[in-house]
C-alpha cells in the first residue's frame, strides 16, 4: 500500500464503498452491532474501519452521550469515511499500536481485518488493553475458502490472468477460517476461553460486472495487479459462464459468505 499514491488509495476506497459495502459489509455491520447490544452512552471503537460502515451503524445506537471512533491505516479509506460521516471521529493508525489509553472503550469491533495484520497476536492484545473492565470485543473473520465455492471459482478464473503468488494474496482474506488454528491464535494472544460462533452473509451484487469490479478496482491494486480493459471483459465473460448457477433472473449474482464471530467479555 505504501507504493500507492493518495489519489490511488482514494480511488480504491471509493470502489470499496461502491461495490463491497452494499454487497456484504453493510449486512455484516448490522449483524455485529445487533449482536453487541450497544446501549446509549457507550464508547465504541471500529478497528480497520475501512470507509466506516460499522462505525456509522454503531453511531445510531450510542446516542448523544456516547462516542464512536473509526481507525484505519489507509488514508484513502479515512477520506471517504469522513465524507460520509464528518461528525464521527476518524483516526489513522495500526491495530498493533492503538493510539488510545488503557480502558478507553466499552465495545471494540474488528470486521474482516484481523487476517491482514502484520502481528495478529499483538493486535489482539492491543484490543484487550483498550477495553474497560467490563468491555466487549467482537472480531469477524471469513471461513475457509473451501466453504465459499463461488469465490473459489472466481479465484480460479483470476488465476488465468495474474501470477500465482498474487492469486495466493487474493485468497488471504480466508486464511483464518480453520477453527482450531483460529482458537490457538486467540489463546496465545491472551483471550481466555474465546467464544467462536458461526455467521453467514448473503452477498449480493446487482450484476456480474459489479462483482468483478469490486475486486479489480477495490482489491487488485493492493496486490499490484493491473488488468487491461480486454482482460476485464474476458473475466466478466468467464464469470457469467462459470458462475451461472449463482446468477438470478434479474441479472444479480448472490452467494453466501460464511464467517466466524469471536466474542469476548472482560470480567
N, C-alpha and C positions, 0 to 999 in steps of 0.2 A: 504493500500500500504506500510505502514511503516514496516509491518511484512515480507515483501518480500526482498530477497537479491538483490544486484545489478545485479547479474547474472540472477536471475529470471525476474527482470524488463527488462533487456536487451532482454531476450527471448520473453517476451510479446510484446515488441516494434517491434522486428523482425517479429513476426506473424502479428501484426497490419499493418506493412508496406507491407507484402507479400499478405495478404488476403483482408484487408479493404480499403487500399488506392486505388489500381486499380479498385476495385469493385464499389466504390462510392465517396470516398473523393477527388479523383483526379478531377472528373467531377464537384463536388460542388466548389472546389477551383477555377476552371476555370470560373464557373458561377459568383462567388463573385468578382473575380479580374476583370472580364469583366464589371460587373455592376458598380464597383467602378471607372472605367475610370482612372486608375493610369497613371500619366504622369512622364516623366524623371525628376529626381532631388528630388522627394518626399521621405519623411521618413515614413516607414511603419512598423507597429508592428503587429505580429501574436500572440495572447494570447492563451495559452494552445495549442501550435503548434503541439503537437504530434511529428511525425517524420519529420514534416516540409514541407508537400506538398504545403500548401498555401503559405508559405514563399518563397519556391523555385519558385512557379508560379509568385508571385508578383515581385521577383527579376529580372525577364525577362523584366519588364516594367519600372523600376526606373532608369536604366542606370548607368553609372559610377559615376555620381554625386549624385545619390540617395542612400538610405540605407534601409535594411530590417533587423529587429530583430525578432527572434523567442523566445518565453518564454514558459517554461513548468515546472511544479513541479516535473516531473518524470525524473530522471537522465537516465533511460534506453532509453526513447524516445529521449532525447537530444543526447545521444551517437550515436544512429542511424542517427539522423538528421545531426550531424557533419560529419559522414562518407559520407553521400550523398551530402552534400554541405559544405565543410570545409571553404569556403570563406565567408560564411554568419556569422552573429553574433548570437550566441545562449546563452541564459541565463536561469539559474534555478531560479524560483520564483513562487509566487502565485498571482492570479488576485486581491485578496483583499488587497495586499500590493505591488503594482507595483514598481519596483526599478528604477524609472525614474523620472526626474524632470517634473514640470508642463510644458505644451505646447511643448512637445518633439516630437510629431508625427503628420503628416498630415492625415494619414489614419490608423485606427485600426480595425483589424478583430478579431472575436471570433467565430470559426466554431464548432458547436455542442459540446460545453463545458459548457455553462452557467448553464445548469441543474445540473452539478456536484459540483458547487462551494458551499462552506460552507455558505457564506454570499453573496447572489446574489446581494442585493442592494449595499453593499459596493463595490463589484467588478465592478458594472456598474458605480458607482460614480468615481472609480479609472480610468476607461476607459475614462470618460469625462475629468477628471483632466489632463491627459497627452496629450490631443488633443490640437492642435493650435487653434487660434480664428476662423479659417475657416476650422477646421479639420472635418473629417467624420468618423463615426462609423458604422460598419456592423456586426450584430450578427445573426447567423443562429441557429435555434433550430428545432428539429423534430416536426412534427404534432403529434397529439394524436395517441396512438396505435390502436384505433378503425378504423383509416383511413389507417392502414397498415396491412390488414388482413393476408398477407403471414407471416409476422413476428409474428403476434399474434398467428397464428397456430404453428409456430416454438416454441414459448414460452410454448404453451400447451404441446408440446412433451417434452421439457426440464422438465416440472413440474413432469413428471413421474420418474425423476432421481435425482432431487435436492429438498432441503427443501423449504417449502412455502415462508419463509422470504427471501430466496435467489432468488427465482423466482421474488419476488417483486423488489429486487435490479436490476435484469436483465431488468426490464421494466422501470427503472429510466431514460433512455435517452429520454423518451417520456412524461415526467412529465410537460413540459411547452407547451404542444400542444394546450391547451384551450386559444383561442384568448383573451377573456375577462380577464382571470386571468393573462395572459402574459402582456396585456396592463396595468393592475393595477400595476403589479410589476415595469414596466418601468416608469410609472408616479411617483410612490413612490420613485423611485431611482433618480429622477431629470431630466428624459428625457421629455421635453416639446413637446407635440403633436407628439409622436413617430409614425413613418410610418411603418406599418407592411404589407408586401406583401407575396404572395404565390409563392413557388418554388417547383420543383419536380426533383428528381433524378431517373434515370433508373439504379438501382443497378443490376449488372451482375457478377456472379461468374462462372468460367469455368466448375464447376461441383458441385454436392450437397456436396461432401466431403469438398471442399474448403469453402463453406458456413458454414458448421458445425464447421470446424476447426477455422474459423475466430472467433467464439465465444469460443470454447473450449480452444484454445491457446491464443487468444488475448483479452479475456473479462472475462471468468470464473475465472482465477487466482486472479483477483482483488476482487472478491467476496468470495474468499476462497473455490471455488468449484473445486473438482477434480473428473474426471470420469476415470474409468478403460478402457482399450482398448476394451473390450467386450461391455461396455456401449456405447462407442463412435460409434462402429459399429452398435449397435441397434438404436441409434439416427439417424444415416445416413439412415438406412433401413426404419425407420418410416417416415423420411422426404421425401424420394423418393416416398413413398406411398401416404402420405397425402398432399404433395405439388406438386403432379404430374402436375397439370394444369399450373404451372409456369416453368416447365422443357421443354426446347427446343429440337428440333430434334438432335442437336449436343451434347446434354447432359448438356449444360449450364443451369443455373437457373437464372431467372430475374424477378424482380418485382419493382414497383415504390415505392419511399420513399418520400412522400410529406413533405415539411418543411416550416417554416415561416422565412422570412428575415426581420430583424429590421434594418432600415436605419435612421441615424441621422446626421444632419449637424449643426455645430456651426455657429452662426451668430453674 
